[in-house]
Amino acid sequence: MSGHSKWANIKHKKEKTDAQRARVFTKIGKEITIAVKEGGGDPNSNAKLRDLIAKAKSNNVPNDNIERTIKKALGGSGENYEEVVYEGYGPAGVAVIVEATTDNRNRTAGNIRSYFSKYHGNMGQTGCVSFMFEEKGVIVITDEDGEIDEDQLMETALEAGAEDFSGEEGVFEIYTVPEDVYAISESLKAAGYEIASAEKSKVPSTTVELTSEDDIKFMGLLIEKLEEDDDVMEVYHNCDNEL
């Protein structure tokens, strides 16, 4: 795969604090609630729920939290969330996709539009940038101590069914078809590798490198504010800079 997803920049450059971890738990809980209300609480017959349980476990969400969220949704309690996707441009035309869950579309759309506007971007129409991204499964393994044999990891990943592999500065990214990401992640765990994250993602087909210090600063602030919003689940972009 030409280029790479910059997954390390977005997801792993900052140490995960307790507050960040709690936010991840809350967001996955919303997704599970939607999946249960749409398709029931049995992961054997609800593929979306099955994937989300795997995603929750890959993010170290305790089983008790997962089970409690499912029971709450089955009982009809909890907010009625819906999933929405926003597309737009950051500074210098960087493509941005924002996936959100909300119980109030007007509030969420207004907040996201204000972030784009404040940090030198603009929210666009549906479809304006999504064609620039490809759906992939992305598994991340970090190797801060330099103990992982890259060739062996790549061989193990490809034998498990991965499509592609890249390694840079102690971060290995393994690409799969979206439907296989959790199964391949489990295979790598069984082979003794510690998984930093495993989930479905949108990988940019081309990237943009910002040259203006102001553009880099405002792009970083835009991503930070979007990711801090409680309604926002995921943010994807094609900026090639360290943010």
KEBA-109478 format. One record per residue: residue number from 1; residue in one letter; x, y, z of N, C-alpha, C, CB in turn. Coordinates in steps of 0.2 Angstrom, whole numbers, plus 5000, padded with zeros to 4 digits. Glycine has a CB too. Layout:
[node NUM A [X Y Z] [X Y Z] [X Y Z] [X Y Z]]
...
REM end
This chain:
[node 1 M [5004 4994 5000] [5000 5000 5000] [5004 5006 5000] [4995 5000 5006]]
[node 2 S [5003 5011 4995] [5007 5017 4995] [5005 5021 5001] [5006 5020 4988]]
[node 3 G [5010 5024 5004] [5008 5029 5009] [5006 5025 5015] [5003 5034 5008]]
[node 4 H [5003 5028 5020] [5001 5024 5026] [4995 5028 5030] [5006 5022 5031]]
[node 5 S [4992 5025 5034] [4986 5028 5037] [4987 5034 5042] [4982 5023 5040]]
[node 6 K [4994 5035 5044] [4995 5039 5050] [4992 5037 5056] [4994 5047 5048]]
[node 7 W [4990 5031 5057] [4986 5029 5063] [4990 5030 5069] [4985 5021 5062]]
[node 8 A [4997 5029 5068] [5001 5031 5074] [5000 5038 5077] [5008 5029 5073]]
[node 9 N [5000 5042 5072] [5000 5050 5073] [4993 5051 5077] [5000 5054 5067]]
[node 10 I [4988 5048 5075] [4981 5050 5077] [4980 5046 5084] [4976 5048 5072]]
[node 11 K [4981 5040 5084] [4979 5036 5090] [4984 5035 5095] [4977 5029 5087]]
[node 12 H [4991 5035 5093] [4995 5033 5098] [5001 5038 5100] [4999 5027 5095]]
[node 13 K [5001 5044 5097] [5006 5048 5099] [5006 5051 5106] [5007 5054 5094]]
[node 14 K [4999 5051 5109] [4998 5054 5115] [4997 5048 5120] [4992 5058 5116]]
[node 15 E [5000 5049 5126] [4999 5044 5131] [4991 5044 5133] [5003 5045 5138]]
[node 16 K [4989 5038 5134] [4982 5037 5135] [4981 5038 5143] [4979 5030 5133]]
[node 17 T [4977 5044 5144] [4976 5045 5151] [4969 5042 5153] [4975 5053 5152]]
[node 18 D [4968 5042 5160] [4962 5038 5162] [4956 5042 5159] [4961 5039 5170]]
[node 19 A [4956 5049 5158] [4950 5052 5155] [4949 5050 5148] [4952 5060 5156]]
[node 20 Q [4955 5050 5144] [4954 5047 5137] [4951 5040 5137] [4961 5048 5134]]
[node 21 R [4953 5036 5141] [4951 5029 5141] [4944 5029 5143] [4955 5025 5146]]
[node 22 A [4942 5033 5148] [4934 5033 5149] [4930 5036 5144] [4933 5038 5156]]
[node 23 R [4933 5040 5140] [4929 5043 5134] [4928 5038 5129] [4933 5049 5131]]
[node 24 V [4934 5033 5128] [4933 5028 5123] [4928 5023 5125] [4940 5024 5122]]
[node 25 F [4928 5021 5132] [4923 5017 5134] [4916 5020 5133] [4923 5016 5142]]
[node 26 T [4915 5026 5134] [4908 5029 5133] [4906 5029 5126] [4908 5036 5136]]
[node 27 K [4911 5030 5121] [4909 5030 5114] [4907 5024 5112] [4915 5033 5110]]
[node 28 I [4911 5019 5114] [4909 5012 5111] [4903 5009 5114] [4915 5007 5113]]
[node 29 G [4901 5012 5120] [4895 5010 5123] [4889 5013 5119] [4895 5013 5130]]
[node 30 K [4890 5019 5117] [4885 5021 5112] [4884 5017 5106] [4886 5029 5110]]
[node 31 E [4889 5015 5103] [4889 5011 5097] [4885 5004 5099] [4896 5010 5094]]
[node 32 I [4887 5001 5104] [4884 4995 5106] [4876 4996 5107] [4887 4992 5113]]
[node 33 T [4874 5001 5110] [4867 5003 5112] [4864 5003 5105] [4867 5009 5116]]
[node 34 I [4866 5007 5100] [4863 5007 5094] [4862 5000 5090] [4867 5012 5089]]
[node 35 A [4868 4996 5091] [4868 4990 5087] [4863 4985 5091] [4875 4987 5088]]
[node 36 V [4862 4985 5097] [4857 4981 5101] [4850 4983 5099] [4858 4981 5108]]
[node 37 K [4849 4989 5099] [4842 4992 5097] [4840 4990 5090] [4841 4999 5099]]
[node 38 E [4845 4990 5086] [4844 4989 5079] [4843 4981 5077] [4849 4992 5074]]
[node 39 G [4847 4977 5081] [4848 4970 5079] [4847 4965 5084] [4854 4969 5075]]
[node 40 G [4846 4967 5090] [4845 4963 5096] [4852 4962 5100] [4843 4956 5093]]
[node 41 G [4852 4958 5105] [4857 4957 5110] [4861 4951 5109] [4855 4958 5116]]
[node 42 D [4860 4947 5104] [4864 4941 5103] [4869 4942 5097] [4859 4935 5101]]
[node 43 P [4875 4942 5099] [4881 4943 5094] [4881 4938 5089] [4887 4944 5098]]
[node 44 N [4878 4932 5090] [4878 4926 5085] [4874 4928 5079] [4876 4920 5088]]
[node 45 S [4869 4932 5080] [4864 4934 5075] [4864 4941 5073] [4857 4932 5077]]
[node 46 N [4868 4945 5077] [4869 4952 5076] [4877 4954 5074] [4867 4957 5082]]
[node 47 A [4878 4954 5068] [4885 4954 5066] [4888 4961 5068] [4886 4954 5058]]
[node 48 K [4884 4966 5068] [4887 4973 5070] [4889 4973 5078] [4882 4978 5069]]
[node 49 L [4884 4970 5082] [4886 4969 5089] [4892 4965 5090] [4880 4966 5092]]
[node 50 R [4893 4959 5086] [4898 4955 5087] [4905 4959 5086] [4898 4949 5082]]
[node 51 D [4905 4963 5080] [4911 4967 5079] [4912 4972 5084] [4910 4971 5072]]
[node 52 L [4907 4975 5087] [4908 4980 5092] [4911 4977 5099] [4902 4984 5093]]
[node 53 I [4908 4971 5100] [4911 4968 5106] [4918 4967 5105] [4907 4961 5108]]
[node 54 A [4920 4964 5099] [4927 4963 5098] [4931 4970 5098] [4928 4960 5091]]
[node 55 K [4928 4975 5096] [4932 4982 5096] [4932 4984 5103] [4927 4987 5092]]
[node 56 A [4927 4983 5107] [4927 4985 5114] [4933 4981 5118] [4921 4983 5118]]
[node 57 K [4933 4975 5117] [4939 4971 5120] [4946 4973 5118] [4938 4963 5118]]
[node 58 S [4946 4975 5111] [4953 4977 5109] [4955 4983 5112] [4953 4977 5101]]
[node 59 N [4950 4987 5114] [4951 4993 5118] [4951 4993 5125] [4946 4999 5116]]
[node 60 N [4951 4986 5128] [4952 4985 5135] [4946 4987 5139] [4958 4988 5138]]
[node 61 V [4940 4987 5136] [4934 4988 5139] [4932 4982 5143] [4928 4990 5134]]
[node 62 P [4931 4983 5150] [4929 4977 5154] [4923 4973 5152] [4929 4979 5161]]
[node 63 N [4923 4966 5152] [4917 4963 5150] [4911 4965 5154] [4918 4955 5151]]
[node 64 D [4911 4967 5160] [4906 4969 5164] [4902 4975 5161] [4908 4970 5171]]
[node 65 N [4907 4979 5159] [4904 4986 5155] [4900 4984 5149] [4910 4990 5154]]
[node 66 I [4903 4979 5145] [4900 4977 5139] [4893 4974 5140] [4904 4972 5135]]
[node 67 E [4893 4969 5145] [4887 4966 5147] [4881 4970 5149] [4888 4960 5152]]
[node 68 R [4883 4975 5154] [4879 4980 5157] [4876 4984 5151] [4882 4984 5162]]
[node 69 T [4880 4986 5146] [4877 4991 5141] [4872 4987 5137] [4883 4993 5137]]
[node 70 I [4873 4980 5135] [4869 4976 5131] [4862 4976 5135] [4872 4970 5130]]
[node 71 K [4863 4974 5141] [4856 4973 5145] [4852 4979 5146] [4858 4970 5152]]
[node 72 K [4856 4985 5147] [4852 4991 5147] [4849 4993 5141] [4857 4997 5149]]
[node 73 A [4852 4992 5135] [4849 4993 5128] [4843 4988 5127] [4854 4992 5123]]
[node 74 L [4844 4982 5129] [4838 4977 5128] [4832 4979 5132] [4841 4970 5130]]
[node 75 G [4833 4982 5138] [4828 4984 5143] [4824 4990 5140] [4830 4985 5149]]
[node 76 G [4827 4993 5135] [4824 4999 5132] [4826 5006 5135] [4816 4999 5133]]
[node 77 S [4831 5005 5140] [4833 5011 5143] [4839 5014 5139] [4835 5010 5150]]
[node 78 G [4841 5020 5141] [4847 5023 5137] [4844 5028 5132] [4851 5018 5134]]
[node 79 E [4848 5032 5130] [4846 5037 5124] [4845 5033 5118] [4852 5042 5124]]
[node 80 N [4841 5037 5114] [4840 5034 5107] [4845 5038 5102] [4833 5035 5104]]
[node 81 Y [4851 5034 5101] [4856 5037 5097] [4855 5035 5089] [4863 5035 5099]]
[node 82 E [4857 5040 5085] [4858 5038 5078] [4865 5040 5076] [4853 5042 5074]]
[node 83 E [4867 5036 5070] [4874 5037 5068] [4873 5042 5062] [4877 5030 5065]]
[node 84 V [4878 5047 5062] [4879 5052 5057] [4886 5053 5054] [4876 5059 5059]]
[node 85 V [4887 5054 5048] [4894 5055 5046] [4894 5062 5043] [4895 5050 5040]]
[node 86 Y [4899 5066 5044] [4900 5073 5042] [4907 5073 5038] [4900 5078 5047]]
[node 87 E [4907 5077 5032] [4913 5077 5028] [4915 5084 5027] [4912 5074 5021]]
[node 88 G [4921 5086 5027] [4923 5093 5026] [4931 5093 5024] [4922 5097 5032]]
[node 89 Y [4933 5099 5025] [4940 5101 5023] [4943 5105 5029] [4940 5105 5017]]
[node 90 G [4949 5103 5031] [4953 5106 5035] [4957 5112 5032] [4958 5102 5039]]
[node 91 P [4962 5115 5035] [4966 5120 5032] [4970 5117 5026] [4972 5122 5037]]
[node 92 A [4970 5121 5021] [4974 5120 5014] [4970 5114 5011] [4981 5118 5016]]
[node 93 G [4964 5112 5012] [4960 5107 5009] [4961 5100 5011] [4962 5108 5002]]
[node 94 V [4964 5099 5017] [4965 5092 5020] [4958 5089 5020] [4968 5093 5027]]
[node 95 A [4957 5083 5018] [4950 5079 5018] [4949 5077 5025] [4950 5074 5013]]
[node 96 V [4943 5078 5028] [4941 5076 5035] [4935 5072 5035] [4941 5082 5040]]
[node 97 I [4934 5066 5038] [4928 5063 5039] [4927 5062 5046] [4928 5056 5035]]
[node 98 V [4921 5064 5048] [4919 5063 5056] [4913 5058 5056] [4917 5070 5059]]
[node 99 E [4914 5053 5060] [4908 5049 5062] [4906 5050 5069] [4911 5041 5061]]
[node 100 A [4899 5051 5069] [4897 5053 5076] [4890 5049 5078] [4895 5060 5076]]
[node 101 T [4889 5048 5084] [4882 5046 5086] [4879 5051 5090] [4883 5039 5090]]
[node 102 T [4873 5052 5089] [4870 5058 5093] [4862 5057 5094] [4870 5064 5088]]
[node 103 D [4860 5060 5099] [4853 5060 5101] [4850 5067 5099] [4852 5059 5108]]
[node 104 N [4854 5071 5096] [4852 5078 5094] [4856 5080 5088] [4852 5083 5100]]
[node 105 R [4853 5079 5082] [4857 5081 5076] [4859 5088 5075] [4853 5079 5070]]
[node 106 N [4854 5092 5077] [4856 5100 5077] [4862 5102 5081] [4849 5104 5079]]
[node 107 R [4862 5099 5087] [4867 5101 5092] [4874 5098 5089] [4866 5098 5099]]
[node 108 T [4874 5092 5086] [4880 5089 5084] [4883 5092 5078] [4879 5081 5083]]
[node 109 A [4878 5093 5073] [4880 5097 5067] [4883 5104 5068] [4874 5097 5062]]
[node 110 G [4879 5107 5073] [4881 5114 5074] [4888 5114 5077] [4876 5117 5079]]
[node 111 N [4890 5110 5082] [4896 5109 5085] [4902 5108 5080] [4896 5104 5091]]
[node 112 I [4900 5103 5076] [4906 5101 5071] [4907 5106 5066] [4904 5094 5068]]
[node 113 R [4902 5109 5064] [4902 5115 5059] [4907 5121 5062] [4895 5118 5057]]
[node 114 S [4905 5122 5069] [4909 5127 5072] [4917 5126 5073] [4906 5129 5079]]
[node 115 Y [4918 5119 5074] [4925 5117 5074] [4929 5118 5067] [4926 5110 5076]]
[node 116 F [4925 5116 5062] [4928 5117 5055] [4930 5125 5054] [4924 5114 5050]]
[node 117 S [4925 5129 5056] [4925 5136 5054] [4930 5139 5058] [4918 5139 5055]]
[node 118 K [4931 5137 5065] [4935 5141 5069] [4943 5139 5068] [4934 5139 5076]]
[node 119 Y [4944 5133 5065] [4951 5131 5064] [4952 5131 5056] [4952 5124 5067]]
[node 120 H [4950 5136 5052] [4952 5137 5046] [4950 5131 5041] [4959 5138 5045]]
[node 121 G [4944 5128 5042] [4941 5123 5037] [4934 5125 5036] [4942 5116 5040]]
[node 122 N [4931 5120 5032] [4924 5121 5031] [4921 5114 5030] [4922 5125 5025]]
[node 123 M [4914 5113 5033] [4911 5107 5032] [4908 5107 5025] [4905 5107 5038]]
[node 124 G [4908 5101 5022] [4906 5100 5015] [4900 5096 5015] [4911 5098 5011]]
[node 125 Q [4898 5094 5009] [4892 5090 5007] [4894 5083 5008] [4889 5092 5000]]
[node 126 T [4889 5079 5009] [4890 5072 5010] [4893 5069 5003] [4883 5068 5011]]
[node 127 G [4899 5065 5004] [4902 5063 4998] [4908 5067 4995] [4897 5062 4992]]
[node 128 C [4909 5073 4998] [4914 5077 4995] [4921 5075 4996] [4913 5084 4999]]
[node 129 V [4922 5071 5001] [4929 5068 5002] [4929 5061 5003] [4932 5072 5008]]
[node 130 S [4924 5057 5004] [4924 5050 5006] [4927 5046 5000] [4917 5048 5007]]
[node 131 F [4926 5048 4994] [4929 5044 4989] [4937 5044 4989] [4927 5048 4982]]
[node 132 M [4940 5048 4993] [4947 5048 4994] [4949 5043 4999] [4949 5055 4996]]
[node 133 F [4945 5040 5002] [4947 5035 5008] [4944 5028 5006] [4944 5037 5014]]
[node 134 E [4948 5023 5008] [4946 5016 5007] [4945 5012 5014] [4951 5012 5003]]
[node 135 E [4939 5009 5014] [4938 5005 5020] [4943 4999 5021] [4930 5002 5020]]
[node 136 K [4946 4999 5027] [4951 4994 5028] [4950 4992 5036] [4958 4996 5027]]
[node 137 G [4952 4986 5037] [4954 4984 5044] [4961 4986 5046] [4952 4977 5046]]
[node 138 V [4962 4989 5051] [4969 4991 5053] [4971 4989 5060] [4970 4999 5053]]
[node 139 I [4976 4985 5061] [4978 4982 5067] [4985 4985 5068] [4979 4974 5067]]
[node 140 V [4986 4988 5074] [4992 4991 5076] [4996 4988 5082] [4991 4999 5078]]
[node 141 I [5002 4987 5081] [5006 4983 5086] [5012 4988 5087] [5009 4976 5083]]
[node 142 T [5014 4990 5093] [5019 4995 5094] [5025 4991 5097] [5017 5000 5099]]
[node 143 D [5031 4993 5096] [5037 4990 5098] [5042 4995 5100] [5040 4986 5092]]
[node 144 E [5041 4998 5106] [5045 5003 5108] [5052 5001 5110] [5042 5006 5114]]
[node 145 D [5052 4994 5112] [5059 4991 5114] [5063 4988 5109] [5058 4986 5120]]
[node 146 G [5060 4988 5103] [5064 4985 5097] [5065 4978 5097] [5070 4989 5096]]
[node 147 E [5060 4974 5101] [5061 4967 5102] [5057 4963 5096] [5058 4965 5108]]
[node 148 I [5053 4966 5092] [5049 4962 5087] [5053 4961 5081] [5042 4965 5086]]
[node 149 D [5053 4955 5078] [5056 4953 5072] [5051 4955 5067] [5058 4946 5071]]
[node 150 E [5053 4961 5063] [5048 4963 5058] [5046 4958 5053] [5050 4970 5055]]
[node 151 D [5051 4955 5050] [5050 4950 5045] [5045 4944 5048] [5056 4947 5042]]
[node 152 Q [5046 4942 5054] [5042 4937 5057] [5035 4939 5058] [5045 4934 5063]]
[node 153 L [5034 4945 5060] [5028 4948 5061] [5024 4948 5055] [5028 4955 5065]]
[node 154 M [5027 4951 5049] [5024 4951 5043] [5022 4945 5040] [5029 4955 5038]]
[node 155 E [5026 4940 5041] [5025 4933 5039] [5019 4930 5042] [5031 4928 5039]]
[node 156 T [5018 4931 5049] [5013 4929 5053] [5006 4932 5051] [5014 4930 5060]]
[node 157 A [5007 4939 5050] [5001 4942 5048] [4998 4940 5041] [5002 4950 5048]]
[node 158 L [5002 4940 5036] [5000 4938 5030] [4997 4931 5030] [5006 4938 5025]]
[node 159 E [5000 4926 5034] [4998 4919 5034] [4991 4919 5037] [5003 4915 5038]]
[node 160 A [4990 4924 5042] [4983 4924 5045] [4978 4927 5041] [4984 4928 5051]]
[node 161 G [4980 4930 5035] [4975 4933 5030] [4975 4940 5029] [4968 4931 5032]]
[node 162 A [4981 4944 5032] [4981 4951 5031] [4983 4952 5023] [4987 4954 5035]]
[node 163 E [4981 4958 5021] [4982 4961 5014] [4989 4964 5014] [4976 4965 5012]]
[node 164 D [4991 4968 5019] [4997 4972 5018] [4999 4974 5025] [4995 4979 5014]]
[node 165 F [5005 4976 5025] [5009 4977 5031] [5014 4983 5030] [5013 4971 5033]]
[node 166 S [5015 4987 5035] [5020 4993 5035] [5023 4994 5042] [5017 4999 5032]]
[node 167 G [5029 4996 5042] [5032 4997 5049] [5036 5003 5049] [5037 4991 5051]]
[node 168 E [5035 5007 5054] [5039 5014 5054] [5040 5016 5061] [5035 5019 5050]]
[node 169 E [5046 5017 5063] [5048 5020 5070] [5044 5016 5075] [5046 5027 5070]]
[node 170 G [5045 5010 5075] [5042 5006 5081] [5035 5005 5081] [5044 5009 5087]]
[node 171 V [5031 5006 5075] [5024 5005 5075] [5023 5001 5069] [5020 5012 5075]]
[node 172 F [5020 4995 5069] [5018 4991 5064] [5010 4992 5063] [5020 4984 5065]]
[node 173 E [5008 4993 5056] [5001 4993 5054] [5000 4987 5049] [5000 5000 5051]]
[node 174 I [4995 4983 5051] [4993 4978 5047] [4986 4979 5044] [4993 4971 5051]]
[node 175 Y [4986 4978 5038] [4979 4980 5034] [4976 4974 5032] [4981 4985 5028]]
[node 176 T [4969 4974 5033] [4965 4968 5031] [4959 4971 5028] [4963 4964 5038]]
[node 177 V [4955 4966 5025] [4948 4968 5023] [4944 4969 5029] [4945 4962 5018]]
[node 178 P [4940 4974 5029] [4936 4976 5036] [4933 4970 5040] [4931 4981 5034]]
[node 179 E [4930 4965 5036] [4927 4960 5040] [4932 4955 5043] [4923 4956 5035]]
[node 180 D [4938 4955 5042] [4943 4950 5044] [4947 4953 5050] [4947 4948 5039]]
[node 181 V [4946 4960 5052] [4951 4963 5056] [4951 4960 5063] [4949 4970 5057]]
[node 182 Y [4945 4958 5066] [4945 4955 5073] [4948 4948 5073] [4938 4956 5076]]
[node 183 A [4946 4944 5068] [4949 4937 5068] [4956 4937 5067] [4945 4933 5062]]
[node 184 I [4959 4941 5063] [4966 4942 5062] [4970 4944 5068] [4968 4946 5055]]
[node 185 S [4966 4949 5071] [4969 4952 5077] [4970 4946 5083] [4965 4957 5080]]
[node 186 E [4964 4942 5083] [4965 4936 5088] [4970 4931 5086] [4958 4933 5088]]
[node 187 S [4971 4930 5080] [4977 4926 5077] [4983 4928 5079] [4976 4925 5070]]
[node 188 L [4984 4935 5079] [4991 4938 5081] [4992 4938 5088] [4991 4945 5078]]
[node 189 K [4986 4939 5092] [4987 4938 5099] [4989 4931 5101] [4980 4940 5103]]
[node 190 A [4986 4926 5098] [4987 4919 5099] [4995 4917 5098] [4983 4914 5095]]
[node 191 A [4997 4921 5093] [5004 4920 5091] [5009 4924 5096] [5006 4923 5084]]
[node 192 G [5006 4927 5101] [5010 4930 5106] [5011 4938 5105] [5017 4927 5106]]
[node 193 Y [5008 4941 5100] [5009 4948 5099] [5004 4952 5104] [5008 4950 5092]]
[node 194 E [5006 4958 5106] [5001 4962 5110] [4999 4967 5105] [5005 4966 5116]]
[node 195 I [4992 4968 5105] [4989 4972 5100] [4987 4979 5103] [4982 4969 5098]]
[node 196 A [4990 4984 5100] [4988 4991 5103] [4981 4993 5101] [4993 4996 5100]]
[node 197 S [4979 4991 5095] [4972 4993 5093] [4970 4989 5087] [4971 5000 5091]]
[node 198 A [4964 4987 5086] [4962 4983 5080] [4954 4986 5079] [4962 4976 5081]]
[node 199 E [4953 4989 5073] [4947 4991 5071] [4946 4993 5064] [4945 4997 5075]]
[node 200 K [4940 4993 5062] [4939 4996 5055] [4940 5003 5054] [4931 4994 5053]]
[node 201 S [4943 5005 5048] [4946 5012 5048] [4944 5014 5040] [4953 5012 5049]]
[node 202 K [4946 5020 5039] [4946 5023 5033] [4953 5026 5031] [4940 5029 5032]]
[node 203 V [4956 5022 5026] [4963 5024 5025] [4963 5028 5019] [4967 5017 5024]]
[node 204 P [4967 5034 5019] [4967 5039 5013] [4971 5036 5007] [4970 5045 5015]]
[node 205 S [4968 5037 5001] [4972 5034 4995] [4977 5039 4994] [4967 5034 4989]]
[node 206 T [4977 5045 4995] [4982 5050 4994] [4983 5055 5001] [4981 5055 4988]]
[node 207 T [4988 5057 5002] [4989 5062 5008] [4992 5069 5006] [4994 5059 5012]]
[node 208 V [4991 5073 5010] [4992 5080 5009] [4998 5082 5015] [4986 5085 5010]]
[node 209 E [5003 5085 5013] [5008 5088 5018] [5008 5095 5018] [5015 5085 5016]]
[node 210 L [5006 5097 5024] [5005 5105 5025] [5012 5108 5026] [5001 5106 5031]]
[node 211 T [5013 5114 5023] [5020 5117 5024] [5019 5123 5028] [5022 5119 5017]]
[node 212 S [5013 5126 5029] [5013 5132 5033] [5012 5130 5041] [5007 5136 5031]]
[node 213 E [5016 5133 5045] [5016 5132 5052] [5009 5133 5055] [5021 5136 5056]]
[node 214 D [5005 5139 5052] [4998 5140 5054] [4994 5135 5052] [4996 5147 5051]]
[node 215 D [4994 5132 5046] [4990 5127 5044] [4991 5120 5048] [4991 5125 5037]]
[node 216 I [4997 5119 5050] [4999 5113 5054] [4996 5114 5061] [5006 5112 5055]]
[node 217 K [4996 5120 5064] [4994 5121 5070] [4986 5121 5070] [4996 5128 5073]]
[node 218 F [4983 5124 5066] [4975 5124 5065] [4973 5117 5064] [4973 5129 5060]]
[node 219 M [4976 5113 5060] [4974 5106 5058] [4974 5102 5065] [4978 5103 5053]]
[node 220 G [4980 5103 5068] [4980 5099 5075] [4975 5101 5080] [4987 5100 5078]]
[node 221 L [4973 5107 5080] [4968 5110 5084] [4961 5107 5082] [4968 5117 5085]]
[node 222 L [4960 5107 5076] [4953 5104 5073] [4953 5097 5075] [4953 5105 5065]]
[node 223 I [4958 5093 5074] [4957 5086 5076] [4956 5085 5083] [4963 5082 5073]]
[node 224 E [4960 5089 5087] [4959 5088 5094] [4952 5090 5097] [4964 5093 5098]]
[node 225 K [4949 5095 5094] [4943 5097 5096] [4937 5092 5094] [4941 5104 5094]]
[node 226 L [4938 5090 5088] [4933 5085 5086] [4934 5078 5090] [4935 5083 5078]]
[node 227 E [4940 5076 5092] [4940 5070 5095] [4938 5071 5103] [4947 5068 5095]]
[node 228 E [4938 5077 5105] [4936 5078 5112] [4928 5079 5112] [4939 5085 5115]]
[node 229 D [4925 5080 5107] [4917 5080 5107] [4914 5073 5109] [4915 5083 5100]]
[node 230 D [4910 5073 5114] [4907 5067 5116] [4903 5064 5111] [4902 5069 5122]]
[node 231 D [4900 5067 5106] [4896 5064 5100] [4901 5061 5095] [4892 5069 5097]]
[node 232 V [4907 5063 5095] [4911 5060 5089] [4914 5054 5091] [4917 5065 5088]]
[node 233 M [4913 5049 5086] [4916 5042 5087] [4923 5041 5084] [4911 5037 5084]]
[node 234 E [4924 5044 5078] [4930 5043 5074] [4931 5049 5070] [4930 5036 5070]]
[node 235 V [4938 5051 5069] [4940 5056 5064] [4945 5053 5060] [4942 5062 5068]]
[node 236 Y [4944 5054 5053] [4949 5052 5048] [4951 5058 5044] [4946 5046 5044]]
[node 237 H [4957 5058 5042] [4960 5063 5038] [4965 5061 5034] [4962 5070 5042]]
[node 238 N [4967 5065 5029] [4973 5063 5025] [4979 5068 5025] [4971 5063 5018]]
[node 239 C [4980 5071 5031] [4986 5075 5032] [4992 5071 5034] [4984 5080 5038]]
[node 240 D [4997 5072 5031] [5003 5068 5032] [5008 5071 5037] [5007 5068 5025]]
[node 241 N [5006 5076 5040] [5011 5079 5045] [5010 5076 5052] [5010 5087 5046]]
[node 242 E [5015 5077 5056] [5014 5075 5063] [5010 5081 5066] [5021 5074 5067]]
[node 243 L [5004 5079 5070] [5000 5084 5073] [5000 5083 5080] [4993 5083 5070]]
REM end
